[in-house]
């Protein structure tokens, strides 16, 4: 059996993860599956605790449950002969924990890292609620909130492929990931 490939596509809100993940999956060899971490986040219907700059123990517990559930799902698909792409906001030490929990697969890390201005522009263009609201201090701007959350990128291992997607569309990002036979994104 061929060694399977697992991608973690991460970045801040509005970085392009939910768009790039499925597009990347469509370019993998069959069979391939993709999973968006927002699904697990949305499964908590009662008692959801949100991440903030100073998260509660409950928020951290729920975050760990989400990441562990996604890793179990990735491993399940790998064990059944699938390539797997997981897109979610996984930052800091959680990246290494998640990557290390997947075994018997070629592991790839892609960090989508557009500029703060690009993230603000994309967030405003979504037309919905402000997904950075829990990071926005009273009287602070959306830019301040994005900047605050982006500090978690500083704690993220500088491994894999980091892409400034500010001036790229999703198809161009996928091409960047697949370039050089995916060697740049190896974890």
C-alpha positions, 0 to 999 in steps of 0.5 A, spaced: 500 500 500 502 507 498 504 511 504 498 516 505 499 523 505 496 528 511 496 535 510 494 540 516 492 547 513 492 552 518 492 560 519 488 565 522 480 567 520 480 569 513 486 566 511 483 562 506 483 555 509 476 553 508 477 554 501 484 552 500 483 545 504 478 542 499 481 545 493 488 541 495 484 535 496 481 535 489 488 535 487 490 529 491 491 522 489 484 518 490 482 516 495 482 523 499 478 526 504 478 533 507 475 536 513 474 543 516 475 544 523 469 548 524 465 542 523 467 540 530 467 547 533 460 547 531 458 541 534 458 544 541 451 546 541 450 548 549 456 550 553 461 552 548 466 556 550 470 561 545 477 562 545 480 569 547 487 572 548 486 569 555 482 563 554 478 559 560 480 552 562 473 550 559 475 553 552 482 550 552 479 543 554 474 544 548 479 546 543 484 540 545 477 535 544 477 539 537 484 537 535 484 530 538 477 529 534 480 531 528 487 527 529 483 521 530 479 522 524 485 523 520 488 517 522 482 513 521 482 515 514 489 514 513 488 507 516 483 506 511 488 508 505 486 515 504 490 521 503 487 527 508 487 534 508 485 538 515 484 545 515 483 549 522 486 554 526 491 550 529 497 554 532 503 554 537 505 548 540 498 545 538 501 544 531 506 539 533 502 535 538 497 534 532 502 533 527 505 528 532 499 524 533 498 522 526 502 516 524 504 512 518 503 518 513 507 523 510 505 529 514 505 536 511 504 543 514 501 549 510 501 555 514 497 561 510 499 567 513 497 573 509 498 580 511 494 583 517 491 588 512 489 583 507 485 579 513 482 585 515 479 586 508 477 579 507 474 579 514 470 585 512 468 582 505 465 576 508 459 580 510 457 576 516 459 577 524 466 579 526 469 572 527 475 576 531 470 579 536 472 575 542 479 578 540 477 585 540 478 589 546 473 595 548 474 601 543 479 597 539 479 596 531 478 589 527 486 590 525 488 590 533 484 584 534 487 581 528 494 583 530 493 580 537 491 573 534 496 573 530 501 573 535 500 566 536 503 565 529 509 567 533 509 561 537 508 556 531 513 552 529 517 554 523 516 548 519 513 546 513 510 551 508 508 558 510 505 562 504 503 569 504 497 569 500 495 576 500 496 577 493 494 570 491 487 566 489 486 560 492 488 556 486 495 559 486 495 557 493 494 550 491 499 550 486 504 553 491 503 547 495 503 542 490 510 545 487 516 541 488 513 535 489 510 538 496 517 537 499 517 544 501 511 543 506 514 536 509 513 537 516 
